[in-house]
Amino acid sequence: MFEIIAYYCYAVVKRCFAPFTRLKLNSVLALQNNMKNPDRKTVSNLKALPNIGQAIEKDLQIIGIDHPQQLIGKNPFNLYEALCKITAKKHDPCVIDVFMSAVYFMEGGEPKAWWEFTTERKKIVKNE
């Protein structure tokens, strides 16, 4: 009897949540296919870069980054530490991922979603 109830619950949950799983996956794929990809040599607006919106643009400006070219050669962890110091608060570590994605892109990498840098950030932090 228990096995029947357990299977029924599993089937209901799977049927109810499967559309949301597909929707999330489709949203991620759509986002990646529509990722901003400006010309690195001519881009002059931070918000034109992949993963950079109004909030991150403001964060970058707070730490003295006003132009995308200024990201080249920067250490995303140092940018994050400067942001935390200047604002006197600890920001979400995912901001590091966004900084990593912006620096990576400006240094010639393909546009990637910021969360694709999360694993790399965690490895670096673990090894420090």
matplotlib code that plots the C-alpha trace (Angstrom):
import matplotlib.pyplot as plt

x = [0.0, 2.8, 4.5, 1.3, 0.9, 4.5, 4.4, 1.1, 2.7, 5.8, 3.7, 1.6, 4.7, 6.4, 3.4, 2.8, 6.4, 7.7, 6.3, 8.1, 11.4, 11.0, 10.0, 13.1, 15.4, 13.8, 14.2, 17.9, 18.4, 16.6, 18.6, 21.9, 20.8, 19.9, 23.0, 24.3, 27.4, 28.7, 31.9, 34.6, 36.6, 33.8, 31.5, 31.3, 28.4, 28.7, 25.1, 25.8, 28.0, 26.6, 25.1, 25.4, 22.3, 21.6, 22.5, 25.9, 26.6, 26.1, 28.3, 31.1, 30.9, 31.1, 34.5, 35.7, 34.9, 33.0, 34.0, 34.1, 37.7, 38.7, 37.7, 40.5, 43.2, 41.1, 40.8, 37.1, 37.8, 39.6, 36.7, 34.3, 36.5, 36.6, 32.9, 32.3, 34.8, 33.5, 29.8, 30.7, 28.6, 29.1, 27.4, 26.1, 29.1, 27.2, 28.4, 31.9, 30.4, 29.0, 32.4, 34.1, 31.8, 32.4, 36.2, 36.2, 34.1, 36.2, 39.4, 38.1, 35.9, 32.5, 29.5, 28.4, 25.7, 27.0, 26.1, 28.5, 31.3, 29.9, 31.7, 35.0, 34.5, 33.8, 36.9, 39.1, 37.6, 38.0, 41.7, 42.5]
y = [0.0, 2.4, 1.8, 2.7, 6.0, 6.9, 6.3, 8.3, 11.2, 11.1, 11.0, 14.0, 16.0, 15.2, 16.1, 19.3, 20.6, 19.3, 22.3, 24.7, 22.8, 23.1, 26.7, 27.5, 25.6, 27.4, 30.8, 30.1, 29.0, 32.0, 34.3, 32.8, 33.1, 36.7, 37.6, 41.1, 40.9, 44.4, 45.2, 45.3, 47.9, 50.5, 49.8, 52.9, 52.1, 49.6, 48.6, 47.4, 44.6, 41.1, 40.8, 44.5, 46.4, 49.6, 48.3, 46.8, 49.8, 52.0, 49.6, 49.8, 53.6, 53.7, 52.0, 54.3, 52.2, 54.4, 52.8, 49.2, 49.4, 50.0, 46.5, 45.0, 43.6, 44.1, 41.4, 40.9, 39.9, 43.2, 45.1, 43.4, 44.2, 47.8, 47.9, 46.4, 48.8, 52.0, 51.2, 49.8, 46.7, 43.2, 42.6, 39.3, 37.2, 36.8, 40.3, 38.8, 36.4, 39.4, 41.2, 38.0, 37.8, 41.5, 41.3, 37.9, 39.4, 42.6, 40.6, 38.7, 35.9, 35.0, 36.4, 34.1, 34.2, 35.4, 32.2, 30.3, 31.8, 30.7, 27.4, 29.1, 31.7, 29.1, 27.1, 30.2, 31.2, 27.7, 27.6, 31.0]
z = [0.0, 0.9, -2.5, -4.3, -2.3, -2.8, -6.5, -6.8, -4.9, -7.2, -10.3, -9.1, -8.2, -11.4, -13.5, -11.6, -11.6, -14.9, -16.8, -14.5, -15.0, -18.7, -18.5, -16.4, -18.8, -21.8, -20.1, -19.5, -23.1, -24.4, -22.2, -23.4, -27.0, -26.5, -24.5, -25.2, -27.4, -28.3, -30.1, -27.4, -29.3, -29.6, -26.7, -24.4, -22.1, -19.2, -19.5, -23.1, -21.6, -20.9, -17.4, -16.6, -15.7, -13.9, -10.4, -11.4, -13.6, -10.5, -8.4, -11.0, -11.1, -7.3, -7.5, -10.4, -13.4, -15.9, -19.2, -20.3, -21.4, -17.7, -16.9, -18.9, -16.6, -13.5, -10.8, -10.1, -6.5, -5.9, -7.6, -5.2, -2.1, -3.2, -3.6, -0.1, 1.4, -0.2, 0.5, 4.0, 3.5, 2.3, -1.1, -2.4, -3.6, -6.9, -7.7, -8.1, -10.7, -12.6, -12.4, -13.5, -16.5, -17.5, -17.2, -19.1, -21.9, -22.2, -22.3, -25.3, -23.9, -25.4, -23.6, -20.8, -18.2, -14.8, -13.1, -15.3, -13.2, -9.9, -9.8, -10.7, -8.0, -5.4, -6.3, -6.1, -2.7, -1.4, -2.4, -0.7]

ax = plt.figure().add_subplot(projection="3d")
ax.plot(x, y, z, "-o")
ax.set_aspect("equal")
plt.show()
